[in-house]
């Protein structure tokens, strides 16, 4: 023990600040969040004591009789049976949103990366232009797309009118509304995928392509048999991270659709946020959502990892 | 949790613009080998993609120099009576300059503290085998999965108990929880690429572990640190969820929280919003393009090795 301390004290000293911050601000809140999900904590019952001023300026405090209390699994039952919030609607939105975004991010990103990995004139220009959206902060992008899809003054409806079509009231239907958010998020996220995959493409040994070419493999065969397997380490990482990030993506939905119409395009994260900070602040409901979201992601990540391990990939 | 900061910029791969030419391993086909049709297809696709990438930015910039009455027109006009009036109103009759300053302060502190913490942690993870190391690595990755929803209420409660709600430190601390685990993870990957022999040589020369870290490794890790700096800066610059929840007075808002006041449910002020969007994006874009020059290792390296 003593020896271990002598050998490792500086390592621990170096990680200590991070460990403290994570401990105090991630794990303590996490434990508290899980705890809150078993209570009925909200804005009105969050005080543990009620203090009243008495004559002379002193205060007397007594325990709040209506304070938050332990309610067991009540929140989970309420949420999962739909008595509180709209869990299943929001879950289905989240799944549509995440799958659509990740598939489009990856598909478009891969297409562009493969194209940009060739040698041709103007490549540098295309590269710079295509990563530009990455430089736009996500909330700015969200407002910009909201503006572009604006029903009356937006450019999209302007174009539709100009070609003689009817303008679309984008935010008045669930699927068109969700569509606008997906467009905004795809626009924002493709550059990341493109750059990551471009990096991956460059790490593939060129000799493989030459050998394949000599064996008479078609471009498509080369893509399927060399490019895709060669990209697997990069792909597995970016797909996992991309899925988690998209699942938890807050500003796009929050500012582009705002849940319109009538909350039907809310995803789990924005739903939880609204529960916690809008109207009567229902902290326990938000915490319950948080635990459910985290559980879904942990299950997803471990299944994903196991699938990769089966294929011989470990990351 | 990181979802809110969008994709971490800077995380990936080498300078995508310049390094490509040098690190290409695959011998390219000569241009003459490609058929004309394939060339046209390639360029056509890329032009369409470039248009999609640039148009929204261009449209917001163009709209920001139109007078409000012209923004609210149903016909499409690229230019009409250009004016900087929106910018003038934004800077003189709204709290925008205050929000901007608040964001700069919050982002700068997040950046400095974030680098210091993630560099030391990343170095320890890269060089030393100590009990609990693997667990810590997992914890760092796991924090990527925490949705804003599960942490924000407890963090809010903690901040409220400390009397920090509505202050800048509350935001700096919240952003560190987002940025530090990821950056430490990323920097570990970067430190791994610096030869250990250098550390050993420094130790032989009589430097202690901290001296080695400070004088030998940190200077070599500058590109990696730059990436971390950009990432933490942009995380803080582009965050909104915490900013809206924590900051209450309009003069305490950061840009994310402030900008939304221009677009209420009814009668949004697109004139102010477009001008604000441009002014917010410019510093972020400058920082971003700085990052391009320094990026070397990054996420994919860290990810495949992690």
Interface residues (C-beta under 8 A of the other chain):
Chain A: X4 X7 X8 X10 X11 X12 X14 X15 X17 X18 X19 X21 X22 X24 X25 X26 X28 X29 X30 X32 X33 X36 X46 X108 X111 X112 X115 X116 X117 X118 X119 X120 X121 X122 X124 X126 X127 X128 X129 X130 X131 X132 X133 X134 X135 X136 X137 X138 X139 X140 X141 X143 X144 X145 X146 X147 X148 X150 X152 X153 X155 X157 X158 X159 X161 X162 X187 X188 X189 X190 X191 X192 X195 X196 X198 X199 X200 X202 X203 X204 X205 X206 X209 X210 X233 X234 X237 X238 X241 X242 X244 X245 X246 X247 X248 X249 X250 X251 X254 X255 X258 X268 X269 X272 X273 X276 X277 X283 X286 X287 X289 X290 X291 X293 X294 X297 X298 X301 X315
Chain B: X1 X2 X3 X4 X5 X6 X7 X8 X9 X11 X12 X13 X14 X16 X17 X19 X20 X23 X24 X25 X26 X27 X28 X29 X31 X34 X39 X42 X43 X45 X46 X49 X50 X52 X53 X54 X56 X57 X59 X60 X63 X71 X72 X73 X74 X75 X76 X116 X117 X118 X120 X121 X123 X124 X125 X127 X128 X130 X131 X133 X136 X139 X142 X143 X144 X145 X146 X147 X148 X149 X150 X151 X152 X153 X154 X155 X156 X157 X158 X173 X174 X176 X177 X180 X181 X184 X208 X209 X210 X213 X234 X237 X238 X240 X241 X244 X245 X256 X259 X260 X263 X265 X268 X270 X273 X274 X277 X280 X281 X284 X285 X288 X289 X298 X299 X300 X303 X304 X306
